[in-house]
Amino acid sequence: MINERDLLALTPVPQEVDWWAPRHEQKLAEKAAMGKVDLVFLGDSITQAWEEEGADVWEKFYRPRNTLNLGFNGDKTENVLWRLEYGEVDNIQPKLLVLLVGTNNTGHRQDAPEQTALGIKTILQVLANKLPNTNILLLAIFPRSAKSTQKLRLLNDSVNALIQGYQDNERVFYLDINQHFLDDKGHLSRDIMSDFLHPNASQYAVWADAIEPYVDKLMTDVKRDDG
């Protein structure tokens, strides 16, 4: 018998907070106003913070590339699924989409790794249908908690061990940059993430530098079905 809790990560729902729906509408309008979208970042608060802590880095690396930020604070996989269902990537053909999501499933609700991973897999399936000509760079969920032995770190690591198997190296490419945030003992310091979850402003340059070779290649090497 299927437990309803096991379906939460897969069932599209909006967040029930007052700013969330207006941000969704704002992003639909922003997308339409851009006209051409070549790069998309999709995720939760860590991605939304490109508009705040990472704003200077965004201007350097991503504004010139016609990039749309679809990060929403607090989003779990099911919230991302709702946003995709209600138009956030409709009528665009980006060359690349960077996906980072799952830490709110493991942190807020402490979903089993298999459920979080299945939520991410479902997102990838929706993206394959909506954006068949877009490369996807699937990032490992960033480390959280100070030590590698703590529960939430272990949950994220377990999810990452599953989602790396979703890459096909044709449309979906997996990348783990977590070593850039950790010391040689696997410790996460407050200098990197002051709350052991969200990268500090200085780390957005680290993030951008770490993925840049992949972003550059995957935006250049796009296989279009129409030739």
JOFENKA-V420670 format. One record per pair of residues at least 12 apart in sequence whose ideal C-beta (glycine too) atoms are under 10 Angstrom apart, sorted by the first residue. I is the first residue (numbers start at 0). J is the second residue. D is the distance in Angstrom with one decimal. If there is no record, write none. Layout:
I | J | D
I | J | D
//
This chain:
2 | 114 | 9.7
4 | 108 | 8.5
4 | 110 | 8.3
4 | 111 | 9.2
4 | 114 | 8.2
5 | 110 | 8.6
5 | 111 | 7.7
5 | 113 | 8.6
5 | 114 | 5.7
5 | 117 | 8.6
6 | 77 | 9.0
6 | 114 | 8.5
6 | 117 | 9.5
6 | 118 | 9.8
7 | 75 | 7.9
7 | 76 | 8.8
7 | 77 | 6.1
7 | 104 | 8.4
7 | 108 | 7.2
7 | 110 | 7.3
7 | 114 | 7.5
7 | 118 | 8.4
8 | 75 | 6.7
8 | 76 | 4.7
8 | 77 | 5.7
8 | 80 | 8.7
8 | 101 | 8.8
8 | 104 | 5.6
8 | 108 | 8.4
8 | 110 | 5.7
8 | 111 | 9.2
8 | 113 | 9.5
8 | 114 | 4.8
8 | 115 | 5.9
8 | 116 | 8.8
8 | 117 | 6.3
8 | 118 | 3.4
8 | 119 | 8.5
8 | 120 | 9.9
8 | 121 | 7.9
8 | 122 | 9.8
9 | 76 | 7.4
9 | 77 | 6.7
9 | 80 | 7.3
9 | 114 | 7.9
9 | 117 | 6.2
9 | 118 | 5.7
9 | 120 | 9.1
9 | 121 | 5.3
9 | 122 | 9.6
10 | 76 | 9.6
10 | 77 | 5.5
10 | 80 | 7.7
10 | 81 | 8.9
10 | 118 | 9.3
10 | 121 | 9.5
11 | 76 | 9.4
11 | 77 | 5.9
11 | 78 | 8.0
11 | 79 | 8.6
11 | 80 | 4.0
11 | 81 | 3.9
11 | 82 | 8.3
11 | 83 | 7.8
11 | 84 | 5.0
11 | 85 | 8.3
11 | 121 | 9.1
11 | 125 | 9.1
12 | 75 | 8.9
12 | 77 | 5.2
12 | 78 | 6.6
12 | 80 | 8.2
12 | 81 | 5.5
13 | 71 | 9.9
13 | 74 | 9.8
13 | 77 | 9.2
13 | 78 | 6.6
13 | 81 | 5.1
13 | 82 | 8.0
13 | 84 | 10.0
13 | 85 | 8.3
14 | 71 | 7.3
14 | 72 | 8.6
14 | 73 | 6.0
14 | 74 | 6.9
14 | 75 | 8.5
14 | 77 | 9.5
14 | 78 | 5.3
14 | 81 | 8.5
14 | 82 | 9.7
16 | 71 | 9.8
16 | 72 | 8.5
16 | 73 | 7.2
18 | 71 | 9.3
18 | 72 | 8.2
18 | 73 | 9.9
19 | 71 | 6.6
19 | 72 | 8.3
19 | 73 | 8.0
19 | 74 | 8.6
19 | 78 | 8.0
19 | 81 | 9.8
19 | 82 | 9.4
20 | 85 | 9.8
22 | 47 | 8.6
22 | 69 | 9.7
22 | 70 | 9.7
22 | 71 | 6.3
22 | 72 | 8.7
22 | 82 | 9.6
23 | 69 | 9.4
23 | 71 | 7.8
23 | 78 | 9.8
23 | 81 | 8.6
23 | 82 | 6.1
23 | 85 | 7.0
23 | 86 | 8.6
23 | 87 | 7.1
24 | 85 | 9.8
24 | 86 | 9.9
26 | 67 | 7.4
26 | 68 | 8.1
26 | 69 | 6.1
26 | 70 | 9.7
26 | 71 | 8.5
26 | 82 | 8.0
26 | 86 | 9.2
26 | 87 | 6.0
27 | 82 | 9.6
27 | 85 | 8.4
27 | 86 | 5.8
27 | 87 | 6.8
27 | 89 | 8.7
27 | 90 | 9.9
29 | 67 | 6.8
29 | 68 | 8.6
29 | 69 | 9.5
30 | 67 | 5.8
30 | 69 | 8.6
30 | 86 | 8.5
30 | 87 | 7.1
30 | 88 | 8.2
30 | 89 | 8.5
30 | 90 | 7.8
30 | 91 | 6.4
31 | 86 | 9.9
31 | 90 | 7.9
31 | 91 | 9.4
33 | 65 | 6.3
33 | 66 | 9.0
33 | 67 | 6.5
33 | 91 | 8.3
34 | 65 | 8.4
34 | 91 | 9.3
35 | 65 | 5.2
35 | 91 | 8.1
35 | 92 | 8.8
35 | 93 | 9.2
36 | 64 | 9.5
36 | 65 | 5.7
36 | 66 | 7.5
36 | 67 | 4.9
36 | 88 | 8.6
36 | 90 | 9.3
36 | 91 | 4.3
36 | 92 | 7.8
36 | 93 | 5.1
36 | 94 | 9.2
36 | 96 | 9.7
36 | 133 | 10.0
37 | 61 | 9.7
37 | 63 | 9.8
37 | 64 | 5.5
37 | 65 | 4.3
37 | 66 | 7.1
37 | 67 | 9.0
37 | 91 | 9.0
37 | 92 | 8.7
37 | 93 | 5.6
37 | 94 | 5.1
37 | 95 | 7.5
37 | 133 | 9.8
37 | 218 | 6.8
37 | 221 | 9.6
38 | 60 | 9.5
38 | 61 | 6.4
38 | 64 | 4.8
38 | 65 | 6.6
38 | 66 | 4.2
38 | 67 | 7.4
38 | 68 | 9.7
38 | 93 | 5.8
38 | 94 | 6.6
38 | 95 | 5.3
38 | 96 | 7.6
38 | 97 | 7.4
38 | 133 | 9.7
38 | 136 | 9.8
38 | 214 | 7.3
38 | 217 | 9.5
38 | 218 | 6.5
39 | 65 | 9.8
39 | 66 | 7.0
39 | 67 | 5.0
39 | 68 | 8.0
39 | 69 | 6.0
39 | 87 | 8.7
39 | 88 | 6.7
39 | 91 | 7.7
39 | 93 | 4.9
39 | 94 | 9.4
39 | 95 | 7.5
39 | 96 | 4.4
39 | 97 | 7.1
39 | 98 | 8.8
39 | 126 | 9.5
39 | 130 | 8.5
39 | 133 | 8.0
39 | 135 | 9.6
40 | 53 | 9.9
40 | 57 | 9.1
40 | 61 | 7.6
40 | 66 | 6.8
40 | 67 | 7.5
40 | 68 | 5.2
40 | 69 | 6.5
40 | 70 | 6.1
40 | 95 | 9.6
40 | 96 | 7.7
40 | 97 | 4.9
40 | 98 | 8.3
40 | 99 | 7.7
40 | 136 | 9.6
40 | 138 | 9.8
41 | 67 | 8.9
41 | 68 | 8.8
41 | 69 | 4.6
41 | 70 | 7.2
41 | 71 | 9.3
41 | 74 | 9.3
41 | 79 | 6.6
41 | 82 | 8.4
41 | 83 | 8.3
41 | 87 | 8.0
41 | 88 | 7.9
41 | 96 | 5.9
41 | 97 | 7.0
41 | 98 | 5.1
41 | 99 | 7.7
41 | 100 | 7.1
41 | 122 | 8.0
41 | 126 | 8.2
41 | 135 | 9.2
42 | 68 | 9.1
42 | 69 | 7.5
42 | 70 | 4.8
42 | 71 | 7.9
42 | 74 | 7.1
42 | 79 | 7.5
42 | 97 | 8.0
42 | 98 | 6.6
42 | 99 | 4.2
42 | 100 | 4.7
42 | 101 | 8.8
42 | 102 | 9.1
42 | 103 | 9.7
42 | 138 | 8.4
42 | 140 | 9.8
43 | 70 | 6.2
43 | 71 | 6.4
43 | 72 | 6.8
43 | 73 | 6.6
43 | 74 | 4.3
43 | 75 | 7.7
43 | 76 | 9.5
43 | 78 | 8.3
43 | 79 | 8.0
43 | 99 | 7.5
43 | 100 | 5.7
43 | 101 | 8.3
43 | 102 | 6.7
43 | 103 | 5.5
43 | 104 | 9.6
43 | 106 | 10.0
43 | 140 | 9.9
43 | 197 | 9.8
44 | 70 | 6.8
44 | 71 | 7.5
44 | 72 | 4.0
44 | 73 | 6.3
44 | 74 | 7.6
44 | 102 | 8.8
44 | 103 | 7.9
44 | 196 | 8.5
44 | 197 | 6.4
45 | 70 | 7.0
45 | 72 | 9.3
45 | 99 | 6.2
45 | 100 | 9.0
45 | 102 | 7.3
45 | 103 | 9.7
45 | 138 | 9.6
45 | 140 | 9.3
45 | 141 | 6.3
45 | 192 | 9.5
45 | 196 | 8.1
45 | 197 | 6.0
45 | 198 | 6.6
45 | 202 | 9.8
45 | 203 | 9.6
45 | 206 | 8.9
46 | 68 | 6.6
46 | 69 | 7.3
46 | 70 | 2.7
46 | 71 | 8.0
46 | 72 | 9.4
46 | 74 | 8.8
46 | 97 | 8.1
46 | 98 | 9.0
46 | 99 | 5.8
46 | 100 | 8.1
46 | 138 | 9.6
47 | 68 | 7.0
47 | 69 | 8.7
47 | 70 | 3.5
47 | 71 | 5.9
47 | 72 | 5.4
47 | 73 | 9.2
47 | 74 | 8.6
47 | 197 | 9.9
48 | 68 | 9.4
48 | 70 | 7.2
48 | 72 | 8.5
48 | 197 | 6.6
48 | 198 | 7.4
48 | 199 | 9.9
48 | 200 | 8.5
48 | 202 | 9.9
48 | 203 | 7.5
49 | 61 | 7.4
49 | 66 | 8.7
49 | 68 | 5.3
49 | 70 | 6.6
49 | 203 | 6.8
49 | 206 | 9.0
49 | 207 | 9.2
50 | 68 | 6.0
50 | 70 | 7.8
51 | 200 | 8.3
51 | 203 | 9.5
52 | 197 | 7.9
52 | 198 | 7.2
52 | 199 | 6.9
52 | 200 | 4.0
52 | 201 | 8.7
52 | 202 | 8.2
52 | 203 | 5.9
53 | 68 | 9.4
53 | 70 | 9.9
53 | 198 | 8.0
53 | 200 | 7.0
53 | 201 | 9.9
53 | 202 | 8.4
53 | 203 | 3.2
53 | 204 | 8.1
53 | 206 | 7.5
53 | 207 | 7.8
54 | 200 | 8.8
54 | 203 | 8.4
55 | 200 | 8.3
55 | 203 | 8.0
55 | 204 | 8.3
56 | 200 | 8.7
56 | 201 | 9.7
56 | 202 | 9.5
56 | 203 | 4.5
56 | 204 | 5.1
56 | 205 | 9.3
56 | 206 | 7.9
56 | 207 | 5.1
56 | 208 | 9.1
57 | 203 | 7.7
57 | 207 | 8.3
59 | 204 | 8.7
59 | 207 | 7.8
60 | 203 | 9.2
60 | 204 | 8.8
60 | 206 | 9.6
60 | 207 | 4.7
60 | 208 | 8.8
60 | 210 | 9.2
60 | 211 | 7.1
60 | 214 | 8.0
61 | 97 | 9.6
61 | 207 | 7.9
61 | 214 | 8.8
64 | 93 | 9.7
64 | 94 | 8.7
64 | 95 | 8.9
64 | 214 | 8.2
64 | 215 | 9.8
64 | 218 | 7.2
65 | 91 | 9.7
65 | 93 | 8.3
65 | 94 | 9.4
66 | 93 | 8.6
66 | 95 | 9.4
66 | 97 | 9.2
66 | 214 | 9.8
67 | 87 | 8.6
67 | 88 | 8.6
67 | 91 | 7.6
67 | 93 | 7.6
67 | 96 | 9.3
69 | 82 | 7.0
69 | 83 | 9.0
69 | 87 | 5.6
69 | 88 | 7.6
69 | 96 | 8.8
69 | 97 | 9.9
69 | 98 | 9.7
70 | 99 | 8.3
70 | 100 | 9.1
71 | 87 | 9.7
71 | 100 | 9.7
71 | 103 | 10.0
72 | 103 | 9.2
72 | 197 | 9.8
73 | 103 | 6.0
73 | 107 | 7.7
74 | 100 | 6.7
74 | 101 | 9.9
74 | 102 | 9.8
74 | 103 | 6.3
74 | 104 | 9.5
75 | 100 | 7.7
75 | 101 | 8.0
75 | 102 | 9.1
75 | 103 | 4.6
75 | 104 | 4.8
75 | 105 | 9.4
75 | 106 | 9.4
75 | 107 | 6.9
75 | 108 | 7.2
75 | 110 | 8.2
75 | 115 | 8.4
75 | 118 | 7.3
76 | 100 | 5.9
76 | 101 | 6.5
76 | 103 | 8.4
76 | 104 | 5.8
76 | 110 | 8.7
76 | 114 | 8.7
76 | 115 | 6.6
76 | 116 | 9.3
76 | 117 | 8.3
76 | 118 | 2.9
76 | 119 | 6.0
76 | 120 | 9.2
76 | 121 | 7.1
76 | 122 | 6.2
77 | 104 | 8.4
77 | 118 | 6.6
77 | 121 | 8.9
77 | 122 | 9.6
78 | 100 | 9.0
78 | 103 | 8.3
78 | 104 | 9.9
78 | 118 | 9.9
79 | 98 | 8.5
79 | 100 | 5.6
79 | 101 | 9.6
79 | 103 | 9.9
79 | 118 | 8.2
79 | 119 | 9.0
79 | 121 | 9.4
79 | 122 | 5.7
79 | 125 | 8.9
79 | 126 | 9.9
80 | 100 | 9.9
80 | 118 | 7.5
80 | 121 | 6.3
80 | 122 | 6.2
80 | 124 | 9.9
80 | 125 | 6.5
82 | 122 | 10.0
83 | 121 | 9.7
83 | 122 | 7.0
83 | 125 | 5.0
83 | 126 | 7.2
83 | 128 | 9.4
83 | 129 | 6.6
83 | 130 | 9.6
84 | 125 | 7.5
84 | 129 | 9.5
86 | 129 | 9.6
87 | 129 | 9.4
88 | 125 | 8.7
88 | 126 | 7.2
88 | 129 | 5.3
88 | 130 | 5.9
88 | 133 | 8.4
89 | 129 | 6.8
89 | 130 | 9.5
90 | 129 | 9.8
91 | 129 | 9.2
91 | 130 | 7.8
91 | 133 | 8.8
92 | 130 | 7.2
92 | 131 | 9.2
92 | 132 | 6.0
92 | 133 | 6.9
92 | 221 | 9.4
92 | 223 | 8.7
93 | 130 | 6.8
93 | 132 | 8.9
93 | 133 | 5.2
93 | 134 | 8.7
93 | 135 | 9.9
93 | 218 | 8.8
93 | 221 | 9.2
94 | 132 | 8.5
94 | 133 | 6.7
94 | 134 | 6.6
94 | 214 | 9.5
94 | 217 | 7.3
94 | 218 | 4.4
94 | 219 | 8.0
94 | 220 | 9.1
94 | 221 | 4.8
94 | 223 | 9.6
95 | 130 | 9.9
95 | 133 | 6.6
95 | 134 | 4.8
95 | 135 | 7.6
95 | 136 | 6.2
95 | 172 | 9.3
95 | 213 | 8.8
95 | 214 | 6.4
95 | 215 | 9.6
95 | 216 | 9.4
95 | 217 | 4.8
95 | 218 | 4.9
95 | 219 | 9.5
95 | 220 | 9.8
95 | 221 | 7.6
96 | 123 | 9.9
96 | 126 | 6.5
96 | 129 | 9.9
96 | 130 | 6.5
96 | 133 | 5.4
96 | 134 | 7.4
96 | 135 | 5.3
96 | 136 | 7.2
96 | 137 | 9.3
96 | 171 | 10.0
96 | 217 | 9.6
97 | 134 | 9.6
97 | 135 | 8.0
97 | 136 | 4.7
97 | 137 | 8.3
97 | 138 | 6.6
97 | 174 | 9.1
97 | 206 | 9.9
97 | 210 | 7.1
97 | 213 | 8.9
97 | 214 | 7.3
97 | 217 | 9.1
98 | 119 | 7.6
98 | 122 | 6.7
98 | 123 | 7.5
98 | 126 | 7.6
98 | 135 | 6.1
98 | 136 | 7.0
98 | 137 | 5.2
98 | 138 | 6.7
98 | 162 | 9.6
98 | 171 | 9.0
99 | 119 | 9.9
99 | 136 | 9.1
99 | 137 | 8.2
99 | 138 | 4.3
99 | 139 | 8.3
99 | 140 | 7.1
99 | 141 | 7.2
99 | 174 | 10.0
99 | 176 | 9.9
99 | 206 | 9.3
99 | 210 | 10.0
100 | 115 | 8.9
100 | 118 | 7.9
100 | 119 | 6.4
100 | 122 | 6.9
100 | 137 | 9.4
100 | 138 | 8.9
100 | 140 | 7.7
100 | 162 | 10.0
101 | 115 | 4.9
101 | 116 | 7.8
101 | 118 | 7.2
101 | 119 | 5.8
101 | 122 | 9.5
101 | 138 | 9.8
101 | 139 | 9.3
101 | 140 | 4.6
101 | 141 | 9.5
101 | 154 | 9.2
101 | 155 | 7.2
101 | 158 | 5.5
101 | 159 | 8.6
101 | 162 | 7.8
102 | 115 | 8.8
102 | 140 | 5.2
102 | 141 | 6.7
102 | 142 | 9.4
102 | 143 | 6.2
102 | 151 | 8.1
102 | 154 | 8.9
102 | 155 | 6.2
102 | 158 | 8.7
102 | 196 | 7.0
102 | 197 | 9.5
103 | 115 | 9.3
103 | 140 | 9.9
103 | 196 | 9.7
104 | 116 | 9.4
104 | 118 | 6.3
104 | 119 | 8.8
104 | 140 | 9.1
104 | 154 | 8.7
104 | 155 | 9.7
104 | 158 | 8.0
105 | 140 | 7.3
105 | 143 | 8.1
105 | 150 | 9.1
105 | 151 | 6.1
105 | 152 | 9.4
105 | 153 | 9.2
105 | 154 | 4.0
105 | 155 | 5.5
105 | 156 | 9.8
105 | 157 | 8.5
105 | 158 | 6.4
106 | 140 | 9.9
106 | 143 | 6.8
106 | 144 | 9.4
106 | 150 | 9.8
106 | 151 | 5.6
106 | 154 | 7.9
106 | 155 | 8.5
106 | 196 | 7.2
109 | 150 | 7.8
109 | 151 | 7.8
109 | 154 | 6.7
110 | 154 | 8.1
110 | 158 | 8.8
111 | 154 | 8.5
111 | 157 | 8.7
111 | 158 | 9.4
112 | 153 | 8.9
112 | 154 | 6.1
112 | 155 | 8.5
112 | 156 | 8.6
112 | 157 | 3.7
112 | 158 | 4.7
112 | 159 | 8.8
112 | 160 | 7.7
112 | 161 | 6.1
112 | 162 | 9.3
113 | 157 | 8.6
113 | 158 | 8.6
113 | 161 | 6.9
114 | 158 | 9.2
115 | 140 | 8.2
115 | 154 | 7.8
115 | 155 | 8.6
115 | 157 | 8.7
115 | 158 | 4.8
115 | 159 | 10.0
115 | 161 | 8.3
115 | 162 | 8.5
116 | 140 | 9.9
116 | 157 | 8.4
116 | 158 | 5.2
116 | 159 | 8.8
116 | 160 | 8.7
116 | 161 | 3.8
116 | 162 | 5.3
116 | 163 | 9.8
116 | 164 | 8.8
116 | 165 | 8.2
117 | 158 | 10.0
117 | 161 | 8.6
117 | 162 | 9.7
118 | 158 | 9.4
118 | 162 | 9.9
119 | 137 | 7.5
119 | 140 | 8.8
119 | 158 | 7.5
119 | 161 | 8.4
119 | 162 | 5.3
119 | 165 | 7.2
120 | 137 | 10.0
120 | 161 | 8.6
120 | 162 | 7.4
120 | 164 | 9.4
120 | 165 | 5.9
122 | 135 | 9.4
122 | 137 | 9.3
122 | 165 | 10.0
123 | 135 | 6.6
123 | 137 | 7.1
123 | 162 | 8.8
123 | 165 | 5.9
123 | 166 | 9.7
123 | 167 | 9.8
123 | 170 | 9.0
123 | 171 | 6.2
124 | 165 | 9.7
126 | 170 | 8.9
126 | 171 | 8.7
127 | 170 | 6.9
127 | 171 | 8.1
130 | 170 | 9.1
131 | 170 | 8.1
131 | 223 | 9.4
131 | 224 | 6.3
132 | 170 | 8.7
132 | 221 | 6.8
132 | 222 | 7.4
132 | 223 | 5.1
132 | 224 | 5.8
132 | 225 | 7.8
133 | 170 | 7.6
133 | 217 | 9.5
133 | 221 | 7.7
133 | 223 | 9.9
134 | 169 | 8.8
134 | 170 | 6.1
134 | 171 | 7.9
134 | 172 | 6.7
134 | 213 | 9.4
134 | 214 | 9.7
134 | 216 | 9.1
134 | 217 | 4.4
134 | 218 | 7.6
134 | 219 | 9.9
134 | 220 | 7.6
134 | 221 | 6.0
134 | 222 | 8.1
135 | 165 | 9.1
135 | 166 | 8.9
135 | 167 | 9.6
135 | 170 | 6.1
135 | 171 | 4.7
135 | 172 | 6.9
135 | 173 | 9.3
135 | 217 | 8.6
136 | 166 | 9.7
136 | 171 | 8.4
136 | 172 | 5.4
136 | 173 | 8.1
136 | 174 | 6.0
136 | 210 | 6.9
136 | 213 | 5.8
136 | 214 | 7.0
136 | 216 | 9.8
136 | 217 | 6.0
136 | 218 | 9.7
137 | 159 | 10.0
137 | 162 | 6.4
137 | 163 | 8.3
137 | 165 | 6.4
137 | 166 | 6.7
137 | 171 | 5.9
137 | 172 | 6.8
137 | 173 | 4.9
137 | 174 | 7.2
137 | 175 | 9.8
138 | 159 | 9.3
138 | 162 | 9.4
138 | 172 | 9.9
138 | 173 | 8.0
138 | 174 | 5.7
138 | 175 | 7.5
138 | 176 | 6.8
138 | 177 | 9.1
138 | 206 | 9.0
138 | 209 | 9.5
138 | 210 | 7.5
138 | 213 | 9.6
139 | 155 | 8.1
139 | 156 | 8.7
139 | 158 | 8.5
139 | 159 | 4.3
139 | 160 | 9.4
139 | 162 | 7.4
139 | 163 | 7.3
139 | 173 | 7.3
139 | 174 | 7.0
139 | 175 | 3.8
139 | 176 | 7.1
139 | 177 | 5.7
139 | 178 | 10.0
140 | 152 | 10.0
140 | 154 | 8.9
140 | 155 | 4.4
140 | 156 | 8.4
140 | 157 | 9.8
140 | 158 | 5.7
140 | 159 | 5.8
140 | 162 | 8.0
140 | 175 | 9.2
140 | 177 | 8.3
141 | 155 | 7.5
141 | 159 | 9.7
141 | 175 | 9.7
141 | 176 | 8.2
141 | 177 | 6.3
141 | 179 | 9.7
141 | 180 | 6.6
141 | 187 | 9.2
141 | 191 | 10.0
141 | 192 | 8.0
141 | 196 | 8.0
141 | 197 | 8.8
141 | 198 | 7.1
141 | 202 | 9.3
141 | 206 | 8.7
142 | 155 | 6.6
142 | 156 | 8.0
142 | 159 | 9.5
142 | 177 | 5.0
142 | 178 | 9.2
142 | 179 | 9.9
142 | 180 | 5.8
142 | 181 | 6.0
142 | 185 | 8.0
142 | 186 | 9.5
142 | 187 | 5.4
142 | 191 | 9.0
142 | 192 | 8.1
142 | 195 | 8.4
142 | 196 | 9.1
143 | 155 | 6.1
143 | 180 | 9.8
143 | 187 | 7.3
143 | 192 | 7.5
143 | 194 | 8.8
143 | 195 | 5.6
143 | 196 | 4.7
143 | 197 | 9.0
144 | 186 | 9.8
144 | 187 | 6.8
144 | 192 | 9.7
144 | 195 | 5.3
144 | 196 | 8.2
145 | 185 | 9.8
145 | 186 | 6.2
145 | 187 | 5.5
145 | 188 | 7.6
145 | 189 | 8.3
145 | 192 | 9.3
145 | 195 | 5.5
146 | 184 | 8.6
146 | 185 | 7.3
146 | 186 | 6.1
146 | 187 | 7.8
146 | 195 | 9.4
147 | 181 | 8.0
147 | 184 | 7.8
147 | 185 | 3.7
147 | 186 | 7.4
147 | 187 | 8.6
148 | 185 | 8.7
149 | 187 | 9.4
149 | 195 | 8.7
151 | 195 | 8.5
151 | 196 | 8.4
152 | 177 | 9.9
152 | 181 | 9.8
152 | 185 | 8.4
152 | 187 | 7.9
152 | 195 | 8.8
155 | 177 | 8.8
156 | 175 | 10.0
156 | 177 | 8.7
156 | 185 | 9.8
159 | 173 | 8.8
159 | 175 | 6.4
159 | 177 | 7.9
162 | 175 | 9.8
163 | 175 | 7.2
169 | 222 | 7.3
170 | 217 | 9.8
170 | 221 | 9.7
170 | 222 | 7.7
172 | 213 | 6.8
172 | 216 | 9.1
172 | 217 | 6.4
174 | 209 | 8.2
174 | 210 | 6.6
174 | 212 | 9.8
174 | 213 | 5.8
174 | 214 | 9.9
174 | 217 | 9.9
175 | 209 | 9.8
176 | 205 | 8.3
176 | 206 | 7.0
176 | 208 | 9.4
176 | 209 | 4.1
176 | 210 | 6.5
176 | 213 | 9.3
177 | 209 | 9.6
178 | 209 | 9.0
179 | 191 | 9.0
179 | 198 | 9.9
179 | 202 | 8.2
179 | 205 | 5.3
179 | 206 | 7.6
179 | 208 | 8.3
179 | 209 | 5.1
179 | 210 | 9.8
180 | 192 | 7.0
180 | 198 | 7.2
180 | 202 | 6.7
180 | 205 | 7.3
180 | 206 | 8.7
180 | 209 | 9.3
190 | 202 | 9.2
191 | 205 | 8.4
//
